[in-house]
Every structure is written in C-alpha cells, then in structure tokens.
C-alpha cells in the first residue's frame, strides 16, 4: 500500500509541476509571439481551464496520498515530509488564488472580449504559476535530497 501511495503522489506531482513548466516555458512564449490577444487569450484561458481541472485531481491525489503516508508513519514521519507539507499548503493556497481570483477574471474578460482586462488577469497568473513552479521544484529537492 505504501508504494502505491508514493506512485499516486508522484503521478500527481508530475501532472502539476510538468504542466506548469509546459505552460510557462513552452506554450505561453510561443502563443505570445504567434498570436494576437483576441486569439491568444481565449486559447490560454481554455488551456488553463482544462489544466486546472487536472490539477484539482492531482491535488486530491497529493493530499490523499500524502496524508495517508503521514497516518502510516505517525510520529516517525521524517522531517522532510513536514517541509513538503508546509510548501504544499502554500502551493495549494496559491493555486486557489490563481483559479478563483485571476482565472475567473480571465474567463469573464475573454467572454466579454475585453482584451486589456484579459491581459491584466493573465499577468498575475503567469507570475503565480512561476512562483508555484519554483516551490514545486524546491519541494522535489526536499523530497529527494532529504534536507
């Protein structure tokens, strides 16, 4: 059961961190160069909406598998697990802000074809995704290197 929980945890991490890397360093730069706001912003809003749905599933797997592992370990849970729990809590909060504040604004602006407002909503999403990506990579280092 323990190995299965780790596998679920890793699947979720790969979906979330890999998706953030792809969106920030691959999709967005190409879309910015090749598409004007009326084409780019609806694309990004739709892609992010789909990605955020998958991140929701990944979060359920991460929290479920992580807390189950904590329950198995009890007081013997390693210190790096506590660090991962703390960083994961911050990342989850940031994800909630992205989805419920800025992505909502982005979707509404795209529906209204208000490209300046859509761009203004996209900018903090970009910054917060980069913050979460950095936190996710730090968490991976904590997990593997056992600081």
C-alpha positions in Angstrom: 0.0 0.0 0.0 2.9 2.4 0.8 4.4 2.0 -2.6 1.0 2.6 -4.3 0.6 5.8 -2.3 4.0 7.0 -3.4 3.1 6.2 -7.0 -0.1 8.2 -6.8 1.8 11.0 -5.2 4.4 11.0 -8.0 1.7 10.9 -10.7 0.1 14.0 -9.2 3.5 15.8 -8.9 4.3 15.1 -12.5 1.0 16.4 -13.7 1.1 19.6 -11.7 4.8 20.5 -12.0 5.2 19.3 -15.6 2.1 21.2 -16.6 3.3 24.4 -15.0 6.7 24.1 -16.8 5.0 23.4 -20.1 2.5 26.3 -19.8 5.1 28.8 -18.6 8.1 27.9 -20.7 6.6 26.3 -23.9 3.0 27.3 -24.5 2.8 30.9 -23.3 6.0 32.2 -25.1 5.0 30.7 -28.4 1.4 31.9 -28.1 2.7 35.4 -27.2 4.9 35.6 -30.3 2.5 34.0 -32.8 -1.0 35.1 -31.7 -2.6 38.5 -31.1 -4.6 38.9 -27.9 -8.0 38.1 -29.5 -6.6 34.6 -30.4 -4.1 34.1 -27.6 -6.2 35.0 -24.6 -9.1 32.7 -25.3 -6.6 29.9 -26.1 -4.8 30.4 -22.8 -8.0 30.7 -20.8 -9.3 27.4 -22.3 -6.0 25.6 -21.9 -5.5 26.8 -18.3 -9.1 25.8 -17.5 -8.5 22.3 -18.7 -5.1 22.2 -16.9 -6.6 23.5 -13.7 -9.2 20.7 -13.7 -6.4 18.2 -13.9 -4.5 20.0 -11.1 -7.7 19.6 -9.0 -7.5 15.9 -9.5 -3.7 16.0 -8.8 -4.3 17.9 -5.6 -6.8 15.3 -4.4 -4.2 12.6 -5.1 -1.4 14.6 -3.5 -3.3 15.4 -0.3 -4.9 12.0 0.0 -1.7 10.0 -0.6 0.4 12.4 1.5 -1.9 12.4 4.5 -2.3 8.6 4.2 1.5 8.3 4.3 1.6 10.6 7.4 -1.0 8.4 9.1 1.1 5.3 8.3 4.3 6.8 9.7 2.7 8.5 12.7 5.3 10.2 14.9 8.1 8.6 12.9 7.3 10.9 9.8 10.6 12.3 8.6 11.3 16.0 8.9 11.4 16.5 5.1 7.7 15.3 4.9 6.8 18.2 7.2 8.6 20.6 5.0 6.8 19.2 1.9 3.5 19.5 3.8 4.2 23.2 4.5 5.3 24.0 1.0 2.4 22.0 -0.5 0.0 24.0 1.7 1.4 27.3 0.3 1.2 26.0 -3.2 -2.4 24.9 -2.8 -3.3 28.3 -1.5 -1.6 30.0 -4.4 -3.4 27.6 -6.8 -6.7 28.6 -5.2 -5.9 32.3 -5.7 -5.0 31.6 -9.4 -8.2 29.7 -10.1 -10.8 31.5 -8.1 -9.5 35.1 -8.5 -7.4 35.5 -11.6 -8.6 32.7 -13.9 -12.2 33.6 -13.2 -11.4 37.2 -14.2 -9.6 36.0 -17.3 -12.6 33.9 -18.4 -15.0 36.7 -17.8 -12.9 39.2 -19.7 -12.4 36.7 -22.6 -16.2 36.2 -22.8 -16.7 39.9 -22.9 -13.9 40.2 -25.5 -12.2 42.8 -23.2 -8.6 42.1 -24.2 -6.9 44.6 -21.9 -8.8 43.2 -18.9 -8.0 39.6 -20.0 -4.3 40.5 -20.3 -4.4 42.2 -16.9 -5.8 39.0 -15.4 -3.3 36.8 -17.3 -0.2 38.6 -15.9 -0.7 37.6 -12.2 -1.5 34.1 -13.3 1.9 33.9 -15.1 3.7 35.3 -12.1 2.0 33.0 -9.6 2.5 29.9 -11.8 6.2 30.7 -11.8 6.2 31.0 -8.0 4.4 27.7 -7.7 6.7 26.1 -10.2 9.7 27.2 -8.1 8.1 26.0 -4.9 7.3 22.7 -6.6 10.9 22.2 -7.7 12.1 23.1 -4.2 9.7 20.5 -2.8 11.1 17.9 -5.2 14.6 18.7 -3.9 13.4 18.4 -0.3 11.8 15.0 -1.1 14.8 13.5 -2.9 17.7 15.1 -1.0 16.0 14.8 2.4 17.2 18.1 3.8 
